[in-house]
Amino acid sequence: MGSATRGKDRDADPGTTPEELEPTSAPAGPDTLTGGPRLGPAGWLRWLWRTLTSMRTALVLLLLLALAAVPGSLVPQEGRQPAQAADFRKNNPDLSKVLDRLGFFDVFASPWFAAVYLLLFVSLAGCIVPRCWHYVRALRARPPAAPRVLARMPEHVRWTAPAADAGEALSAAAEVLRRRRFRIATRPGADGWVAAEKGYLREAGNLVFHLALFGLLAALAIGSLFGTTGQKLVLQGDGFTNTRTQYDDFTPGTLANGDDLEPFSFRLKGFHAAYQRTGPQRGTPSAFEARIAYSEGDGGTPRDARVEVNKPLDVNGTKVFLVSHGYAPVVTVRDGKGNVAWKGPVAFLPQDNNLRSVGVIKAPDAVDAQGRPDQLGFTGLFLPTVQLDANGWASTFPAPDDPVLVLTAYHGDLGLNSGIPQNVYQLDTKRATQFRNGDGTPFAKALRPGDRMTLPNGAGSLSFDGIQQWAGFQVARNPSNGTALWSSVAMGAGLCVSLFVRRRRVWVRVRPHTGSGAGAEIEVAGLERGSSDRLGEEVGDIAAELRARIPETSQDTSDSRPEERP
């Protein structure tokens, strides 16, 4: 535009010198760009807002959010899988440093995930609100007037009714379209028309889908901020009270303090597990069921319930899920004086699908043969169905068909009385001494139920008395579960409506017949957003119904088939 203007000025004033034209051909200054002025701060803000609130940007951000969630399923999350995260760090120290910097061990609380989430919120809100106002205005507006040349529409039918009155034909057209649930607008007269529109629910379904998506994202955010999640391993016969101190691992939401948990308690009465015995699915669980007795509030009446996989116990919005299962060998540890230093079941943690489990046993109050304090500790494996091969001890089936407890023992300072909290599933052996055989090899023994392991030098013994089971529960409270559920239902309904409802317009124009005799020329045309073979059928049906209602005394003067666009 600038070059054309300069050329025009040069032609208008032949006496203009090159020196006078030089300033107009100089490079653009800081306030101008090629083709127009530079955007100021307000212009840049408008551009950023329009770009952010466009549907294309919202789709890109939704894709980025899905991609950002992928590391959360690949890398163990510290908040929900602390043990797995610790093992991952131990096995991959160099990679863990990089992942720590990127926030991959707590993806959903990382700044970059929150940034994408918030941008998607803003983008959806800025996109939906204007579209809602536009839809409301479209609902209140009249259907658009008939185009001057209806023959240019994708579907078009025209015929002549020699005995028809133009006004009556127009009224008949309005009645036919109204009965077909079209919104109509009419213009009577010599060149009258009826405009009709239908399919407003298509845009409504689209808006419902996006509003429900916004509601789902809001529900997920509320759950992350105010929800709580905790893990608890419960031995058979033991109980649990829903207080923060009772959890093995507790993860409150960002804005949740964990002090207002739903008051209830339960006791694990028994656990039943069954496995496939034959076929390619051998060892696959076929049944997991925890039998519990629970009570609500303080001093509530106990009620029996069963908790299964994907069938949680719901206590006023707090759900108790069954998430894991394992074995707890029952042992009795005696010290050097023959006194019982520890007795009871000890949970061992599964390491594979056949429930090869590891665990530790601690006896902090033991004494040696001379009566001196001497802490005892045992670490080893529990194998439900034992097999010893070249690769070592293994379990070949998860049911306790041939259970074996393989242990080695330590004594000395195990840090059990230091006052520093310890992981109950780990044994600190830095300042302890491992018992050894006479030839100097580490002392270890494999025990079946009823066997006893006697420690060297009269330091004590351990007897394997039996087996109990334990169940791992996840207790979760999410105040937005209902919102998320109904938002998902609304998303599905809105998507179906937007896919299957057709937005289309139909016009009927009636003109007095210009040839010899009386009558009227009638045109029916249709236009649809998108493409569909059903529009031609619908226009043909409307035309056929009109022809049946409008009297005719002679053959049509033109072909009633849909005409091609010129």
Secondary structure, 3 states (H helix, E strand, C coil): CHHHHHHHHHHHCCCCCHHHHHHHHCCCCCCEECCEECCCHHHHHHHHHHHHCCHHHHHHHHHHHHHHHHHHHHCCCCCCCHHHHHHHHHHCHHHHHHHHHHCHHHHHHCHHHHHHHHHHHHHHHHHHHHHHHHHHHHHHCCCCCCCCCHHHCCEEEEEEECCCCHHHHHHHHHHHHHHCCCEEEEECCCCEEEEEEECHHHHHHHHHHHHHHHHHHHHHHHHHHHCEEEEEEEECCCEEECCHHHCCEEEECCCCCCCCCCCEEEEEEEEEEEECCCCCCCCCEEEEEEEEEEEECCCCCCEEEEEECCECEEECCEEEEEEEEEEEEEEEEECCCCCEEEEEECCCEECCCCCCEEEEEEECCCECCCCCECEEEEEEEEECEEEEECCEEEECCCCCCECEEEEEEEEECCCCCCCCCCCCCCCCCCCEEECECCCCCECEEEECCCCEEECHHHCCEEEEEEEEEEEEEEEEECCCHHHHHHHHHHHHHHHHHHHHCCCEEEEEEEEECCCCCCCEEEEEEEEECCCCCHHHHHHHHHHHHHHHHCCCCCCCCCCCCCCCCC
